Amino acid sequence: MIFSGSVPGDSGVAKAATTIVMEIFGRNRE
């Protein structure tokens, strides 16, 4: 995870969370 000193809580965090969830669900399905 690359967390810079920028402002967190933007679409970046949402996108990362969505990607992680999709990966977990995808791996769980397999």
ABEGO torsion letter per residue (X at the ends): XBBBABBBGBAAAAAAAAAAAAAAAAAAAX
